[in-house]
């Protein structure tokens, strides 16, 4: 079949690369979020509300990754979102292998193994996971390069062959530990989110472990590299160096040694304006800040940079002096909304605490007022918690917040009474109740609210859809053992817990469900349109303490992945349970469910090849991990 010149098709979702063939159309999914702004919207119309029930499994590809005893490693959850361009699918596995597949059959074209497991198990709390790669098309040759940030290395692969490009860095690789403020152990440095490509730049953040506070934790600098040579072009210090803007927000020169404050979640890009949006995380460590007193810019902030130079355009701190692991976990969504007849090019940041902080994406001005609100102060020795926290007036919260006795587990009178007695032993209160020696209940917990999957936005309607969690956690501080094996490495008087399990009877949650939700927000008004229980938890349902009880149809399942929305009014999302769902965007009704046998892990995507639409999602972990692809 003869191809004709590819042409750009403009849609309300932005530009989607398309190639038109005689009698058939191909539509790509070229970026992690569908477009550079992370809307996760598809203009494809073949799969509709009327025929979605006819979706069938077209093919399945298994990662075939197992525990490696010689390196003491195990592959984690398969969380990748594949990319499809010009007839090839590209994805990354939990062990950070890059694989190219035929998107029609699933047949493997090539694979590249960076041997990331040789540095041992990552200390990031999630183990071996990776959510995506990035592609760059050479404007002169039309060829693609694959970029992968794996552990402490950025590498470039020929997209046609899977071979390293020797002219990039040193033999195709850049050492991301070079150029940091202090020496970093490669075992404490990792990456889980895809790079951002802007013109001739490849931009990367990093991921680190959160729980212990080492004497010098890895810095969270965001850096840009020349896409051809691998030379570093700019670096943005998320903890400002002395003399830089924001350094005076760190008391007692704590900016000189504080690490983390990294960008582990996906970043997004306004390519037209050359603006990069970065969700910057909490400094070390998550629940104790006596060693890093002050507001601490740019921690727990949404930061906008000039993508070409790395210069700060604007920022907004979403949590002051964070003590809750409430770092912004999601890609900032670049959206267009209409208010009072005015069009606003906006960015909205979903957060673990259950808010959508929404700004004019150019100026950084809040779309709706954000109010500095007094919050309870810490009683921990040496701690100086911040007196206020920024609370958006709109949009309405996307997840339940705070814990009182009224929120106790309630699936039977006996369990309800037991949960109340257990809650009475803990510190209860609204959002931003500080950690304590006693143990403070926090809801949302450390998984959110929102998490790395983020939101899906329909530019036709201004509606935003997001999978959120409703699982409480305990923030508890304990005395660190300075005689233990890590005493020489760790610089802290306290160790922390952010537990979500083991809080109650046989591992049951201590608060009532549902534990997973999908929330729909009209971003033109900031108002919640609907919220429905989402997913189920087979393990909880089988708990002996619940035997014989009449349980809700959906208990709700905790899951960190995201959704995609289509022009035909379908929301495709995994629930964190062993099922893949298509929901009606009007009311959240489940229109199609496919049992995946293992838990879903990734945010889905969709593409068209040969005039046929496909929907793909990663599921499972370890040797059960696979990519499932569906079509009519």
C-alpha positions, 0 to 999 in steps of 0.5 A: 500500500502506498503512503502519502505525505503525513500531515498534521491534523489539528484537534481540540486536544492539540496536535496529534501526529497522523499519517494517512495511507490509502484506505487506512488511517494511523493516529499516534500516541507520541507522548506519555500524556497523549500530548506534551501538556498531559491532557490524556485526551484522544480524538479517536471516535471508532470506539463509542458508548454504543460498541464499547461492550464489544471490545476484545483482547487483540494481543498480550505481551509479557515482560517475562521479568523475574527476581534476580537473586544475584542482585537481590532485585525484584521487578515491581508493578508494570506502570508504563504507558506505551508510545506509538509513532509511525507503526511502532510501539515503544515501552519500558518495563519494570527493570527499565528495559526498552522494547519496540513492538508491532502495535498490531500483533505485539511481536517484538522488534527489538529490546535494549537492557540497560542492566539497571538491576546491577545497582541493586533494588532502588530505595524509592519505596516502589522498587523497580518501576518505570512509567515511560520513555520519550521520543524525539523526531529529527526534523532533517532526517525524520528519524526518531531517537528514544530517550530513557532515564534509568537509575543514574543514567540518561541514554539515547537509542536509535528508534529503528534498531534499539542500538545506543547512539554513540555520539550522545554522551559517552557511547550513548550514555550520560552519567546523571551523577556528574555535576551534582552539588555533592557526591551521590551513591548511585544506589540512592538515585533513580528515575521513574518518570519519562524525560521531557523533550523540547526542541534540542533538549532532553529534560530530566528530574529524578527519584529518591528514597523518602524515609531515612534522612541521610547526612547528604541526600541526593539533590533534586536538581532538574537538568537539561541536556543537548539531545544530540551530544548529551552535553548539560545545557542548564540546571535548576536547583530545586533547593536554591544555592546561597545567593539564589532566589529562595535561599533565604526561605531555608533557616540556619543555612539548611539549603547547604545540605538538604537533599531530595526536593526532587521532581519524580512525577512526570513534567509537562510542557507548553511547547508553543510558549516554551514553558516547562511545568515541574511538580517539586516534591518534599525535602528529606525527610517527609514527616520531620523538618527540624533539620530544614526549618523555614518555608523551604522553596521550591519544595512542594511547589509547582514551578514554571521554567523557561524550557530553553534556559531553565530560568524560573518564570513563576512558582507557587508553593502548595505546602509550606514546610511539608510534614505529610509526604504531600508532595505534588505527585501528578503531571500538571495538566495544561488545560483551557477553561472558560469563565465569564466569557473569557478563555484562560490557558491554565495549568492545574496541579492535582495533589495528594491532599485532594486539591486541584491548584489551578493557575494561569499557566503564563502568569502563575496567577491563581484562577480562583483565590487560594487562602492561607489558612491557620493549621494546627502546630506541631508539638515535636521537639525542635520542629517549627511547623508553618502556621498556615497552609494554602487552601484553594476556594475552588475547585472543590476537593477531589477526595475526602479530607481529615479524620474524625470518629464519624469516619470509623470503619462501618461494615458491621456494628462490632467492627465499627465500635472496635474501629472507634476505640482504635481511633481514640488512641490516635490523634484525629483532626482536619487536613494538615494535622501534624505528625506526632509521637502518638500517631496522627491520622491523615486522610488522604494518606501518603498515596493521596488523593491524587497520585502519579496517574494524574487527571484526564481532561476533555477540551470539548466540555471543560470536564476533568476526570481523576482516579483518587484514593480514600485510604487514611494513614498514620504519621508517627514519629519514633526515636532513631536508634543512634547505635544501630547499623545506619547510625553513621549514615543517618542524620536525624533524631527521629524515624517516621512511619506513613503506614496505610495498612495494619492499622486495624482488625486483620489489616482492614482499613480503620476508616470507612470506604469506598477506598477508590473513587473517580471524581469529575470536576467542571473546570469552567466552574470548579464544581464537582459534577459526580463522584463514584466508587471505583474498583474493588478489593478482592483481598479485603472482601475475603478478610475473615472479619467480613465473612457473612456480612452484606458488603457494598457492590464496590468497596473501592480499590486503591490505585495510583494510575490515571485515566484517558478520556475520548471524544466519544465520551468514554473514560478508560481507567484501571482501578488498582484491582484486577479489572480494566474499565470504560466509564460513561463520562456523563455519570461514571457508569461502568459501560465495560469491564474486562477482568485482567486476573492481576492488578492493573498498573499503568495509565492506558493509551489509545492509537489507530493503525490501519484504520483500527483503534486500539486501547492498551494498558499495563497490568501485573508485576513481576512474572505476571506483568503484561501489556494488554491491547484491546480492539473491536 
